C-alpha cells in the first residue's frame, strides 16, 4: 500500500483554500486585469499580503494594485473604461458601482503614474473620481493622465474632454459635488496664473484638452497648456496611445 505524503496533502489543501479564498463572487466583480506586464501585485480587502496578478484576473472594490520596477498594469472596468498604471505605482479601487441606475467610481493613486480612458456617463448623478494625496479629479468621459509624486504633488494632463480638479480634502472632498462644467467656464491660455497659495477649500479648476494642472502639497497650483507633439514623445504616453488604439479595435 502506497504511503500518503502528508506534506503534499497539506500543500494541495492550502492551494485549494487560497484559490477559493481569492475567487470573488461574480456580483462583486467590477472589472478585470486586462494586461499585466512584469511584476504586478494585488491585495484584496481584508487580506494581509500582496499576491501576483494574472491575465483576466477579476478585480473588486478594495483591491490595491502595486507595480514594481519595469512593470505595468491595465485594468478594464465593467463599463469599458480603462485605467493603466506605470511602474512603481500604487492604485486602489475604493468603490465601483455599475448598474442600470448608477455608475459611480472612486479610486486612489497613492504614488506613481496613471492613464485613464473613461467612458461617458449618462446621468448627472453618475460620477467618476480619482484621488491623489493632493487632488481629486472628477470626469464625465475623457482621456487624461495623472502623476502623483513622492512629495505629494500631483500633475494632471488632459487629452480629450475636460476634468474638474480640486484639492483633496479627505471627507470634505466627498461633499463638494464637483463635476466638469461647460467649456465656456475654462480659463483661456492667456489667463493662466502662476503658482500661488490658496485656501484648500476655496478652489476648483476645469481643465480641458491640451491643458495641464500641477497641484502642490501647500495648496498652490498652476494651470497651463502643453504641447501634444512633444508629450507624445514620452514612452509612457506613446505606449498608452497604442494601447488605446488596440482597445478601440476590440
C-alpha positions in Angstrom: 0.0 0.0 0.0 1.4 3.3 -1.1 2.3 5.7 1.8 0.5 9.0 1.7 2.8 12.0 1.7 1.3 14.3 4.4 3.2 17.4 3.3 1.9 17.0 -0.2 -1.7 16.8 1.1 -1.1 20.0 3.2 0.2 21.9 0.2 -2.6 20.7 -2.0 -5.2 21.7 0.6 -3.6 25.1 1.1 -3.6 25.7 -2.7 -7.3 24.8 -2.9 -8.1 27.1 0.0 -6.2 30.0 -1.4 -7.9 29.6 -4.8 -11.3 29.6 -3.2 -10.5 32.5 -0.9 -9.2 34.6 -3.8 -12.1 33.9 -6.2 -14.6 36.7 -5.8 -18.3 36.3 -6.3 -19.5 37.3 -9.7 -21.7 40.1 -8.3 -18.7 41.7 -6.6 -16.5 41.9 -9.7 -16.1 45.4 -11.1 -13.6 44.7 -13.8 -10.5 42.7 -14.7 -6.7 42.9 -15.1 -6.7 43.0 -18.9 -3.0 43.4 -19.4 -0.4 42.7 -16.7 3.2 43.4 -17.6 6.1 42.4 -15.3 5.9 42.1 -11.6 2.4 43.3 -10.6 0.9 42.6 -7.2 -2.6 42.8 -5.8 -4.1 42.7 -2.3 -7.9 42.5 -1.8 -9.8 44.0 1.1 -9.3 42.0 4.3 -6.1 40.4 3.1 -2.7 40.9 4.7 -0.3 40.1 1.9 0.1 41.0 -1.8 -0.1 38.3 -4.4 0.8 38.1 -8.1 -1.9 39.2 -10.6 -2.7 37.1 -13.6 -4.2 37.8 -17.1 -8.0 38.5 -16.9 -8.0 38.2 -13.1 -11.2 39.8 -11.7 -10.9 42.9 -9.5 -13.3 44.0 -6.8 -13.9 47.0 -4.5 -11.0 47.5 -2.1 -8.4 45.9 -4.4 -5.0 47.5 -4.2 -2.6 47.1 -7.1 1.1 47.7 -7.0 3.6 47.7 -9.9 7.2 47.0 -9.3 10.1 48.3 -11.4 9.7 47.8 -15.2 6.1 46.7 -14.7 2.7 48.0 -15.7 -0.9 47.0 -15.3 -4.1 47.7 -17.3 -7.5 47.4 -15.6 -10.7 47.3 -17.7 -13.8 48.1 -15.7 -17.2 46.6 -16.4 -18.4 49.7 -18.3 -15.4 49.5 -20.7 -13.4 52.3 -19.0 -9.7 51.6 -18.9 -7.1 52.6 -16.3 -3.3 51.8 -16.6 -0.6 52.3 -14.0 3.1 52.7 -14.8 5.9 51.1 -12.9 6.3 51.7 -9.1 2.7 52.9 -8.7 0.1 52.1 -6.1 -3.6 52.2 -7.2 -6.7 51.3 -5.2 -10.2 50.7 -6.4 -12.1 52.2 -3.4 -15.6 52.0 -4.8 -17.1 51.0 -8.2 -20.8 50.5 -8.9 -22.1 49.7 -12.3 -25.8 49.2 -12.7 -28.8 50.4 -14.8 -29.5 53.0 -12.2 -26.0 54.3 -11.5 -22.3 54.4 -12.4 -20.1 55.6 -9.6 -16.4 55.0 -9.3 -13.9 56.3 -6.7 -10.3 55.2 -6.8 -6.9 56.4 -5.5 -3.4 56.8 -6.9 -1.1 57.0 -3.8 2.0 57.3 -5.9 3.1 56.8 -9.5 1.7 57.4 -12.9 -1.8 56.6 -14.2 -3.5 56.8 -17.6 -7.3 56.8 -17.7 -9.7 56.4 -20.7 -13.2 56.9 -19.1 -16.4 56.1 -20.9 -19.0 58.9 -20.9 -21.5 58.9 -18.1 -25.2 59.5 -18.9 -26.9 60.6 -15.7 -25.9 63.8 -13.8 -25.8 61.6 -10.7 -23.1 59.4 -12.1 -19.5 60.2 -11.0 -16.0 59.0 -11.8 -13.4 60.3 -9.3 -9.7 59.7 -9.0 -7.9 60.9 -5.9 -4.2 61.5 -5.1 -2.6 62.9 -1.9 -3.0 66.4 -3.3 -6.0 66.4 -5.6 -9.4 65.0 -6.6 -10.2 64.6 -10.3 -13.9 64.3 -11.4 -14.7 63.3 -15.0 -17.7 62.6 -17.2 -15.9 60.8 -20.0 -12.4 61.8 -21.1 -8.8 60.7 -21.6 -6.3 62.1 -19.1 -3.3 61.1 -17.1 -2.1 61.7 -13.6 1.3 61.8 -11.9 1.4 61.5 -8.1 4.8 62.5 -6.9 6.7 61.2 -3.8 6.4 64.8 -2.5 2.6 64.5 -2.6 2.4 66.9 -5.6 0.1 66.0 -8.4 0.1 66.7 -12.2 -3.0 66.1 -14.4 -2.8 66.3 -18.2 -6.0 66.1 -20.3 -6.2 64.7 -23.9 -9.9 64.6 -24.6 -12.9 66.2 -22.9 -12.4 68.1 -19.7 -11.9 67.3 -16.0 -12.7 69.1 -12.7 -9.7 69.3 -10.3 -10.0 70.2 -6.7 -7.7 69.8 -3.6 -8.0 66.5 -1.7 -9.8 67.5 1.5 -10.4 64.0 2.7 -14.0 63.5 3.8 -14.8 67.1 2.9 -13.9 66.5 -0.7 -16.7 63.9 -0.9 -19.3 66.6 -0.3 -18.0 69.1 -2.8 -20.0 67.6 -5.7 -17.5 68.9 -8.2 -18.3 67.9 -11.8 -16.9 69.2 -15.1 -18.7 72.3 -16.2 -19.2 73.7 -19.7 -16.2 74.6 -21.8 -17.1 78.3 -21.5 -16.1 78.2 -17.9 -12.5 77.3 -18.7 -9.9 79.9 -18.5 -8.2 80.7 -21.8 -4.4 80.2 -22.2 -3.8 83.9 -21.9 -5.3 83.9 -18.4 -3.0 81.2 -17.0 -1.9 82.1 -13.5 1.4 81.3 -11.9 1.7 79.3 -8.6 0.0 80.9 -5.7 -1.1 79.9 -2.2 -4.8 79.4 -1.7 -7.2 78.2 0.9 -7.5 74.5 0.4 -11.3 74.9 0.4 -11.7 77.8 -2.0 -11.0 76.5 -5.5 -11.5 74.0 -8.2 -10.4 74.3 -11.8 -11.9 73.0 -15.1 -9.0 71.6 -17.2 -9.8 70.9 -20.8 -8.0 69.1 -23.6 -4.3 70.1 -24.1 -4.2 71.7 -20.7 -2.4 70.5 -17.5 -2.5 71.5 -13.9 0.0 71.0 -11.1 -1.1 71.0 -7.5 1.5 71.3 -4.8 1.2 70.0 -1.2 0.8 73.6 0.1 -2.3 74.1 -1.9 -0.7 76.3 -4.6 -1.4 75.3 -8.2 -0.6 76.3 -11.8 -2.6 75.6 -15.0 -1.2 75.9 -18.5 -1.3 74.4 -22.0 1.1 71.6 -23.0 2.4 70.6 -26.4 0.8 67.3 -27.6 3.5 66.6 -30.1 6.3 66.9 -27.5 4.2 65.0 -25.0 3.7 62.1 -27.4 7.5 61.6 -27.5 7.3 60.3 -23.9 7.4 56.5 -23.9 4.7 56.2 -21.3 2.4 58.4 -23.4 3.0 56.7 -26.7 2.6 53.2 -25.1 -0.8 54.2 -23.8 -1.9 55.7 -27.0 -1.1 52.5 -28.8 -3.0 50.5 -26.1 -6.0 52.8 -26.6 -6.0 52.0 -30.4 -5.9 48.3 -29.6 -8.8 48.6 -27.1 -10.8 50.6 -29.7 -10.5 47.7 -32.1 -11.7 45.1 -29.7 
